[in-house]
Amino acid sequence: MTDEEIIRLFAERDESAPEEARRKYGEYLKGVARGILRDERDAEECVNDALLAAWEKLSSVRPASLKAYLKTLTRNISVSRARANSAGKRRAENDASPYEELEEVAARTMTEEAPEAAELAAAISKFLRTRGETERNIFIRRYWFEDSVSEIADRFGIGESKVKMTLKRTRDRLAAALAKEGFLK
């Protein structure tokens, strides 16, 4: 079934829509959630929640890409679940999620003129284009693909401490670049 047909089913409130979306993208979405949560049961629940959210929203929204739309819903729900799971718990530095690491940058007060998501994404992309290939790829592997520090170290043939230091320095440079662009105070 095509994405347009599935979107039409959602728009028409056809009860087969979530199952058709699961059939086409379920394993992909579960992989996204599992990459964030590292727990099979939580990942499955997040996919279910994402499909429920799609059921509630797709009657009025027409996404350009169903796959990207469902991935975004799944990612956001998974991040919220990961934060809830770790609330009040102390975690070892090695166990920190990619999102907890980036909160260091995001926690800074945004300026009054809150940027549109597209503007912020463009600023981050612009920043990443100024970085060396290895630094950029390490950053992307960690924060887009949610690879663990050890997976990145193995992929690039470097030590985990070098990966951590590269990520820390890149986050610091990103914060400075976003401040210079007026996104952070």
Residue pairs with C-beta under 8 A, 6 or more apart in sequence:
1 20
1 23
1 24
3 24
3 65
3 66
3 67
5 20
6 17
6 20
6 21
6 24
6 66
7 58
7 62
7 63
7 66
9 16
9 17
9 20
10 17
10 21
10 54
10 55
10 58
10 59
11 58
11 59
11 62
13 59
17 54
17 55
17 58
18 51
18 52
18 54
18 55
21 51
21 54
21 66
21 70
22 47
22 51
25 66
25 67
25 70
26 47
28 67
28 71
29 47
29 50
29 70
29 71
29 74
30 43
30 44
30 47
32 71
32 74
32 75
32 78
33 42
33 43
33 44
33 46
33 47
33 50
33 74
33 75
33 77
33 78
34 40
34 43
35 145
35 146
36 75
36 78
36 79
36 81
36 82
36 97
36 99
36 146
37 43
37 46
37 78
37 81
37 82
37 85
42 78
42 81
42 85
43 78
45 81
46 74
46 77
46 78
46 81
47 74
49 77
50 70
50 73
50 74
50 77
51 70
53 73
53 77
54 69
54 70
54 73
58 69
61 69
63 69
79 99
82 97
82 99
83 99
86 97
86 100
91 100
93 164
94 149
97 146
98 142
98 143
98 146
101 142
101 143
101 167
101 171
102 143
102 171
104 171
104 175
105 171
105 174
105 175
105 178
105 184
108 175
108 179
108 184
108 185
109 184
109 185
110 183
110 184
110 185
111 182
111 183
111 184
111 185
113 182
115 123
115 183
120 178
120 183
123 177
123 178
123 181
123 183
124 174
124 178
126 177
127 173
127 174
127 177
127 178
128 136
128 139
128 140
129 136
130 177
131 139
131 170
131 173
134 156
134 166
135 166
135 170
137 156
138 152
138 156
138 163
138 166
138 167
138 170
139 166
139 167
139 170
141 147
141 151
141 152
141 155
142 149
142 152
142 163
142 167
147 155
149 160
149 163
149 164
149 167
150 160
152 163
153 159
153 160
153 162
153 163
156 163
175 184
178 184
179 185
